[in-house]
Amino acid sequence: MTEDTQRLLEEMRAEATEELTHNIMPYWIKRMPDNRRGGFYGRIDGHDNIIEDAPRGAILNARILWSFSAAYITVRDPVYLGMATRARDYILEHFFDDKHGGTYWSLDSSGKPLETKKQIYSLAFFIYALTWYHMATGDRESLDRAISLFRLIEKYSFDSDHEGYLEAFTRTWEEIADLRLSEKDANEKKTMNTHLHLLEAYTSLFRVWPDPLLRNRLAGLVRIFTEKIVDPVTSHLNLFFDEEWHCRSTLVSYGHDIEASWLLLEAAGALGEGDSVRGTVLRIAAAAHEGLAEDGSLFYERDDAAGHFDRDRHWWVQAEAVAGFMNTWQLSGDAGWLELAYSVFKYIRTHLIDSKNGEWYWSIRADGTVNRDEDKAGFWKCPYHNSRMCLGIMTGIQGPDGKKR
């Protein structure tokens, strides 16, 4: 490693530590806890107003649990542990369906079930978060709950005929007409997004519970990405599929491309097979590179077939670009990738961070203005992508052998 590279890394680590501990985490600690009804508020709008009666989403709560558990492991701040425990206790009490198994998609502001469908995407995030809380504390119940969710996914969602996982079910695990995570998604049986976060969740669970079936399913997810999801021509990720893995989308998501590149390497590394995906990972990163703007940021998405190009710079896309480009640098040895990561990191510091009120804005629009129409915190705006980026910079990015650098 050259002296210039070392100085750049030290600068990034210092600034990431400052950002995590003095901006991101304090915002969530001070603004989000609902001290009257327990747990956390469901939404803070783009002007930093708390919406007290907003529904409470599964993804928001799972990601709060993951973020504070992971931050506690690195920083050891007892306040972080308190926030993680608050999230864990609320999740176990309110989000778990004790009658039919699994977890609810959303609650009302009083903590009662609102949308009761079983969305596999959200079960994956609860596995991920509870596993990391177990890693932070040794809490056995959290691990047992994560394992129970894994078994339910395998029982109801795994497609034994065509591999992969079906998207969603009713509360009682029957077929459901609307499989989508949100209105912008295609209503298809299988999606890249759900498989990506199952990959992420199963990787973490496997590290603490190396069950033979879990190992088999994790290896299967790695294979699904390399053989079915990654486009063999473009190396972008295809996003939506029917039950038999016929692609039903022409959309390119640059953020998901770069996020998948390092999560795929992490998964294969946990299995001791990191070298087997090296070429695929580098090709995915190169495909994501196509979305770079001249100012060093990463555009949101493109669909040439529909004549659509969204040039907004979303908060999570920039965070994943930093993590993914750093991972590509370590995997390839090409310092140019680290310089790209630094450029995106600089864009984040200059444009996306709200240094006055805390946290990050949802996005910077294509015309350069701040997007305050979307939430500061909410169903999808969580401390997960940006805290994970900071922690990755602070502790090192995953290598092909599954070890941190």
Buried (B, 14 or more C-beta within 10 A) or exposed (E): EEEEEEEBBEEBBEBBBEBBBEBBBBBBBEBBBBEEEBBBBBBBBBEBEBBEEBBBBBBBBBBBBBBBBBBBBBBEBEBBBBBBBBBBEBBBEBBBBEEEBBBBBBBBBEBEBBBBBBBBBBBBBBBBBBBBBBBBBEBEEBBEBBBBBBBBBBEBBBBEEBBBBBBBBEBEBEEBEEBBBEEEBEEBBBBBBBBBBBBBBBBBBBEEBEBEEBBEBBBBBBBBBBEBBBBEEBBBBBBBBEEEBEBBBBBBBBBBBBBBBBBBBBBBBBBEBBEBBBEBBBBBBBBBBBBBBEBBBBBBBBBEEEEEBBBBBBBBBBBBBBBBBBBBBBBBEEBEBBBBBBBBBBBBEEBBBBEEEBBBBBBBEBEEEBBBEBBBBBBBBBBBBBBBBBBBBBBBBBBBBBEEE
